[in-house]
Amino acid sequence: MSFLSKRLERIKPSATMAITAKAAELKVAGRDVIGLGAGEPDFDTPDDIKEAGILAIRKGWTKYTKVDGLQELKEAITEKFKRENNLIYSSDQINVGVGAKHVLFNALLATLDPGDEVIVPAPYWVSYPDMVSLAEGKPVIISPNEKNGFRLSPSALEAAITPRTKWLIFNSPSNPTGVAYSSKELAEIATVLIRYPHVHVMSDDIYEHLVYDDFKFATLAAVEPSIFNRVLTINGVSKAYAMTGWRIGYAGGDVALIKAMAKIQSQSTSNPASMCQVAAIQALNGPQNFIQKRRTEFQKRRDMVVNMLNDANGITCQKPEGAFYVYPSCKGLIGTKTPLGDTINSSEELAKYLLDSVGVAVVHGAAFGLDPHFRISYAASMTILEEACLRIQRAVKELN
Ligand SMILES: Cc1ncc(COP(=O)(O)O)c(C=O)c1O
């Protein structure tokens, strides 16, 4: 009998976290490495939010709170949903967890029985399929039609639905592609969902505020109110407020589901850290104008990175609407040889070559379920990104 559980065999460690750790390790060893693997803003948490957290500790917010979140935070969240998304939730329809990742986990554990199917459109955030497997569900991956520019098509969604389908996990703007769906595109997805009342949706809106040019963010439950009760609208403070380490995520959904999620949470983590919840109230209720400034900066970075990658031999890069990732294709480099004579057979081998030859860490596409591509996070300064792109251009020129 093995000591470690069979459950462990169903999952892999997060590839993005592994690349970030590897880049950090090489830097400590003295290598000149630029890490473009991390999924977090390089900006700092705004000062008013930090102060709210510090003050919360001083005021004694150091004890347990209600398992799935402070009432005051739930009220700030219902206000946010009303103000920004036109979604009307009451506070008993809100779950607050230790990051959006935890909220997703609560929902999957609360609803999946062995073999229940969860549709995950590729390319996907690395954690979705593994979280489904941990909860004993079956991830059903839909591969995108390249012509759709990484978008889930309504017909592909319909073809993947079976009587065992419990959830569709839907993420816009997307990690890893940055693709975001307009309200018209969401309405087309919703037309399919209306026909299958047993299918629920996790709408992961964590990159909501990071959209560029004139793109208008929209979310499924607001676009199609008739499916409101079947949508769990997931969000959090990690990305928009640069609060990844504070670990606060939240969701709005049907009361029975929210109660079930709290039951799971009551026997696992209990409440998210109390002082972090107080800081999240400040994030949601406090000044929001810094978000626009950061958005402008991210947009400049996106434009530069996309242009420079498109100038690199064998790489083509689509300009995405949001998030802080690009997902270029490296199809043109498959089959080429490195100066050392090794053949590049996959994006994973290309990523290894980029790290070894020019010290740039990117994440290979297989981790996100769609190859041959790789992901670059542009959550770094213009200077660093320019240097990284120049290095990539130099490295791929050496391939033939
Ligand atoms: C698509 C997506 N959803 C959820 C999360 C998790 O965010 P949190 O820090 O709130 O757990 C991430 C983080 O990378 C993400 O990219």
Ligand as a Chemical Component Dictionary entry (heavy atoms), coordinates in Angstrom:
data_LIG
# 
_chem_comp.id                   LIG 
_chem_comp.type                 NON-POLYMER 
_chem_comp.pdbx_formal_charge   0 
_chem_comp.three_letter_code    LIG 
# 
loop_
_chem_comp_atom.comp_id 
_chem_comp_atom.atom_id 
_chem_comp_atom.alt_atom_id 
_chem_comp_atom.type_symbol 
_chem_comp_atom.charge 
_chem_comp_atom.model_Cartn_x 
_chem_comp_atom.model_Cartn_y 
_chem_comp_atom.model_Cartn_z 
_chem_comp_atom.pdbx_ordinal 
LIG C1 C1 C 0 -7.721 32.912 -14.505 1  
LIG C2 C2 C 0 -7.356 32.969 -13.072 2  
LIG N1 N1 N 0 -8.284 32.712 -12.149 3  
LIG C3 C3 C 0 -8.011 32.730 -10.842 4  
LIG C4 C4 C 0 -6.740 33.026 -10.403 5  
LIG C5 C5 C 0 -6.474 32.974 -8.922  6  
LIG O1 O1 O 0 -6.400 34.191 -8.325  7  
LIG P1 P1 P 0 -6.272 34.325 -6.751  8  
LIG O2 O2 O 0 -4.956 34.971 -6.513  9  
LIG O3 O3 O 0 -7.417 35.219 -6.363  10 
LIG O4 O4 O 0 -6.388 32.981 -6.148  11 
LIG C6 C6 C 0 -5.728 33.296 -11.317 12 
LIG C7 C7 C 0 -4.351 33.552 -10.867 13 
LIG O5 O5 O 0 -3.385 33.479 -11.583 14 
LIG C8 C8 C 0 -6.035 33.274 -12.695 15 
LIG O6 O6 O 0 -5.116 33.544 -13.623 16 
# 
loop_
_chem_comp_bond.comp_id 
_chem_comp_bond.atom_id_1 
_chem_comp_bond.atom_id_2 
_chem_comp_bond.value_order 
_chem_comp_bond.pdbx_ordinal 
LIG C1 C2 SING 1  
LIG C2 N1 SING 2  
LIG C2 C8 DOUB 3  
LIG N1 C3 DOUB 4  
LIG C3 C4 SING 5  
LIG C4 C5 SING 6  
LIG C4 C6 DOUB 7  
LIG C5 O1 SING 8  
LIG O1 P1 SING 9  
LIG P1 O2 DOUB 10 
LIG P1 O3 SING 11 
LIG P1 O4 SING 12 
LIG C6 C7 SING 13 
LIG C6 C8 SING 14 
LIG C7 O5 DOUB 15 
LIG C8 O6 SING 16 
# 
